[in-house]
């Protein structure tokens, strides 16, 4: 199964898997669509006891720019993104960029207390 890895070129984010490359949009637009440079994940009491989680307050701040430019994605996720075009949506950002941001938030949220 092909794994798509993010790459940036001239501040634009692409997902590349083998010879296939999909434009996602400007990295700054992804950050804006998520809501800012950081995203907060909250962990419940049980999750806080995991040895890999280093937070006493049950809150982890994620660098959105870093997550967007380092997390890999499945071929299925890229196929879903491909259905959206790069036309501007009602938020003034490309539709595919907003959908990618929503996908990123979903991934981050699955790590938290409501998972």
C-alpha positions as CSV (number, residue, x, y, z in Angstrom):
1,X,0.0,0.0,0.0
2,X,1.3,3.4,-1.0
3,X,1.9,5.9,1.8
4,X,1.8,9.6,0.9
5,X,4.3,11.8,2.5
6,X,4.1,15.6,2.7
7,X,6.6,17.8,0.9
8,X,6.7,21.5,0.5
9,X,7.8,23.6,-2.4
10,X,7.6,27.4,-2.4
11,X,5.5,27.3,0.8
12,X,2.9,25.0,-1.0
13,X,2.1,21.6,0.6
14,X,1.9,18.5,-1.6
15,X,1.3,14.8,-0.7
16,X,3.6,12.5,-2.7
17,X,3.2,8.7,-3.0
18,X,5.6,7.1,-5.5
19,X,5.2,9.0,-8.8
20,X,1.8,10.5,-7.7
21,X,1.7,14.0,-6.3
22,X,-1.3,16.0,-5.1
23,X,-1.3,19.7,-4.3
24,X,-3.0,20.5,-1.0
25,X,-2.4,24.2,-0.8
26,X,-0.3,26.8,0.9
27,X,1.0,25.8,4.3
28,X,-0.1,29.1,5.8
29,X,-3.7,28.4,4.5
30,X,-3.7,25.0,6.2
31,X,-2.6,26.6,9.5
32,X,-5.3,29.2,9.1
33,X,-8.0,26.6,8.3
34,X,-7.0,24.6,11.4
35,X,-7.3,27.8,13.5
36,X,-3.7,28.8,14.2
37,X,-0.2,27.7,14.7
38,X,-1.0,25.3,17.6
39,X,-3.8,22.8,18.2
40,X,-4.7,21.7,21.7
41,X,-5.4,18.0,22.5
42,X,-7.0,17.1,25.8
43,X,-6.4,13.8,27.5
44,X,-8.5,12.2,30.2
45,X,-7.2,10.8,33.5
46,X,-6.6,7.3,32.2
47,X,-4.8,8.5,29.1
48,X,-2.5,10.7,31.2
49,X,-1.0,7.6,32.8
50,X,0.5,6.5,29.5
51,X,4.3,6.6,29.8
52,X,4.8,8.3,26.4
53,X,2.5,11.2,27.3
54,X,4.4,13.9,29.0
55,X,1.8,16.3,30.4
56,X,0.6,16.7,33.9
57,X,-2.4,18.9,33.0
58,X,-3.8,16.5,30.4
59,X,-3.2,19.0,27.6
60,X,-0.8,18.7,24.7
61,X,-0.1,21.6,22.3
62,X,0.6,20.4,18.7
63,X,2.5,22.5,16.2
64,X,0.1,22.6,13.3
65,X,2.7,23.6,10.7
66,X,4.9,20.7,11.8
67,X,2.1,18.2,11.9
68,X,0.9,19.2,8.4
69,X,4.3,18.9,6.9
70,X,5.4,15.7,8.5
71,X,2.4,13.3,9.0
72,X,2.0,10.8,6.3
73,X,-1.4,9.8,4.8
74,X,-3.0,6.7,3.3
75,X,-3.8,6.4,-0.4
76,X,-7.5,6.3,0.6
77,X,-7.2,9.7,2.4
78,X,-5.4,11.2,-0.7
79,X,-8.1,9.8,-3.0
80,X,-10.8,11.5,-0.9
81,X,-8.8,14.8,-1.0
82,X,-8.5,14.5,-4.8
83,X,-12.3,14.8,-5.1
84,X,-12.0,18.4,-4.0
85,X,-10.8,21.1,-6.3
86,X,-8.5,24.1,-5.6
87,X,-11.3,26.6,-6.2
88,X,-11.8,29.1,-3.4
89,X,-14.6,28.1,-1.0
90,X,-16.7,30.3,1.2
91,X,-13.9,30.8,3.7
92,X,-11.7,32.3,1.0
93,X,-9.4,29.3,1.0
94,X,-9.2,26.4,-1.6
95,X,-11.7,23.7,-0.8
96,X,-9.1,20.9,-0.9
97,X,-6.9,22.9,1.6
98,X,-9.9,23.2,4.0
99,X,-10.7,19.5,3.7
100,X,-7.1,18.6,4.4
101,X,-7.2,20.8,7.5
102,X,-10.4,19.1,8.6
103,X,-8.7,15.7,8.0
104,X,-5.7,16.8,10.1
105,X,-7.9,18.0,12.9
106,X,-9.7,14.6,12.9
107,X,-6.4,12.8,13.1
108,X,-5.3,14.9,16.1
109,X,-8.7,14.6,17.8
110,X,-8.5,10.8,17.7
111,X,-5.5,11.1,20.0
112,X,-7.4,12.8,22.7
113,X,-10.0,12.3,25.5
114,X,-12.9,11.8,23.2
115,X,-11.2,9.0,21.2
